[in-house]
Structure formats: structure tokens, C-alpha cells
Amino acid sequence: MRLPRALHPGAWWLWALGLATAASRTTNPLLLGLIAAVLAYVVAARRTDAPWAQGFKVYWYLGLVVIGIRVLFRMLLDGQYGAHILFTLPEVPLPAAAAGIRIGGPVSLEGLLAALYDGLRLAVLLLCVGAANVLANPKRLLKAMPAALHEIGVAVTVALSVAPQLIESGQRVRAARRLRGEPGRGFHVFREIALPVMTDALDRSLLLASAMDARGYGRSAAVARPLRATTEALLLGGLIGIGIGTYGLLDSTAPRTLGLPMLLGGVAAGWAGMVLSGRRVSRSRYRPDPWEWEEWCVAGIGLLVAGVVVTVSIVDPRALHPVLFPLQWPALPVVPAVAVLLAALPAWIAPPVRLTATRLPEVEREREPVA
């Protein structure tokens, strides 16, 4: 039996981003549903018992809202997408200046299916981000950021932790309302909970900022002026080189020296600048998160799924997009489906998480001695 430990947050994010990349390349509802099922299975198997880790269902609700909004706007603005007309909405007459824009009118089955497929893709992308937020602790992700990127890391981590913090605050407010015997259903509950949740999240953010400031987080060390000028020149030159190199690779008429050589030179200069700029930030790490074979496997599986789906989208793009003209039942592509099923392996590869007694299996509870 393996000892429980938390997987490196970067591995979970690479795995989730790989699935998000795969979802962004297809509108096949069967493949998107398979990705959503894999996400739900891995989250159920490897999430912790932290309050913010119990809010994955909120992302499901948001996904359903996204699908509903996408279908509603297609019905109102561009519902006539095919020959199978389902019903007709009252059409709003528009002036001649708004030619090409239609509000209302006939709504076809093809139009609704196209909107449903697009909304499903957006919902699965939201689930991928939600799975990464549930499985990876944002504060531990901030610790794993390089020293040179601590400012960007703080901004990204705060942005990613907004949803988990709101979910945790909402759970505490609802628990307090139940203890007071207040009703927990109805639309008025959302109105009464919204303000306490926002206030609680703001208070926790201020406490976190005060704690980081008291511990001297982000303190810059004294660096000589020549070294600082060299660092800024390398970073600026690296960005310029990457921009020119990318343009040279995309433009077939550009000289060859502006392509790959300039891009590699820009990447090398930017990397050197990041290493030098990291010396300005002096910070220590208490018990840094290890990167072992489990992390390599989880991250590699996510990148493998993204690579397979992207390759299939280039070789045979029709396999990833259902045919609407003529209207056909979507078929499940075999190779991408097998790749997505492999994405469920982190449920066994990732080490077990630490759970409290409230989430221990019933068999383990029976083995516990009774006081």
C-alpha cells in the first residue's frame, strides 16, 4: 500500500489542460460526454476533503447554464440553420441598416443541435478548469512557481482561487443558515446568501494579503545595477526575438534567418533573463512538493491525450465533428475515445489522498477501535 500524499498541483493542471485541449478540438457530443465522465471519475477518486474540493458540482451547474444560454441565443438570433423546422418564433422587424441580422423566426433541428454541440464543448472546457481547481490546491501551486515569476504567479493563483473560495464561503454560509433553522430553498435564498458570501470572500482575501505582507512575501533582494540592466535587456530581447521568430515561421516569404534561428535565440535569451531575474526574489520553501514518477505519468497522460486528438483533428477533422448536412447520428471515433479513456488512469496512478474519518470507507471505520 502506498502512503497518502498530495500530488504536485502542476501535474493535475497539465492533465486537465490536456483534456481541455482535446475538448476544444471537437464538437462530437459522444466524445465530449466521455471527457466529462472521465473528469468526474478522477475527481471522485482523488479529491481531498477540503471544503473547496467539494464544489465540483457547481461547475456542472455552470456548464448546464452555458449550454442553456448558447441554445437560447441560437433560437433567438440564428435558429434557421437547416431544413427540419421545429417551430417558429415571432420575428421582430429590423431596419434596413441591420440587414443580415434576424431576431426570432423559424427554428430548425440542425440549428439547435449545432448550438447544443458548441455549448457542450464550452461546458466541458469549464469542467476541465473545475477539475484542476478541485484536485490541485491553488496555494501549493503558488509555492511551485519559479522565483522569477512570483508576481505573475500571484496574479494567476488569485484568479484561479476565486471560484474555490466562493464555493467554500457559500458552503459555510449555508451551513450557518441551516443551524439557525432558516429555510434553504427558493430564489430569495440566493439573494440572501450572495452578500454574505462576497463579504466573507473579501475578508479572507484581506487576511491572506496581510499574512503575505507580514511574512515578507515578494521582497526583492538588492541587485547591482549592471545585473539589473542585463536582466531587463535579456528579457526584452527575448520577447522581441520570439515575436520575430514566430512571424518568420508563419510567413513563407520571410527570410529563413527570421524563422527558427530567431525563435530559438529569443527563447534562450528569455530563459537567461528569467534565471537572472530570479535572483532578485529571495524566498525559502518549507517541504517543497516532490515531482516523482506519479507526477510524470499524470502529466504525460494529459499531454498524450491532447497530442492524439490534435493529430486526429489535422489528419481527419470530420471524425471529430458530427455531420449536420445531411443530418446524421454522431459516431464515436475509436482512436480519440481510447486516448480519452486512458485519461482515467490517474485515478489509480495518483497516490491516495489524506482523508478524515468522515470520508473513510465503512470497512475502515469498522476496524477502528471503539473507545
ABEGO torsion letter per residue (X at the ends): XBBBBBBBAAAAAAAAAAAAAAAAABABAAAAAAAAAAAAAAAAAABBABAAAAAAAAAAAAAAAAAAAAAAAAAAABABABABBABBBBBBBBBAAABGBBBEEBBBAAAAAAAAAAAAAAAAAAAAAAAAAAABBAAAAAAABBAAAAAAAAAAAAAAAAAAAAAAAAAAAAAAAAAAGBBABEAAAAAAAAAAAAAAAAAAAAAAAAAAAAAGBGBBBBBBAAAAAAAAAAAAAAAAAAAAAAAAAABAABBAAABAAAAAAAAAAAAAAAAAAAAABBBBBBGBBBBBAAAAAAAAAAAAAAAAAAAAAAABAAAABBBAOBBBBBBBBAAAAAAAAAAAAAAAABBBBBBBAAABBAAAAAABBBX
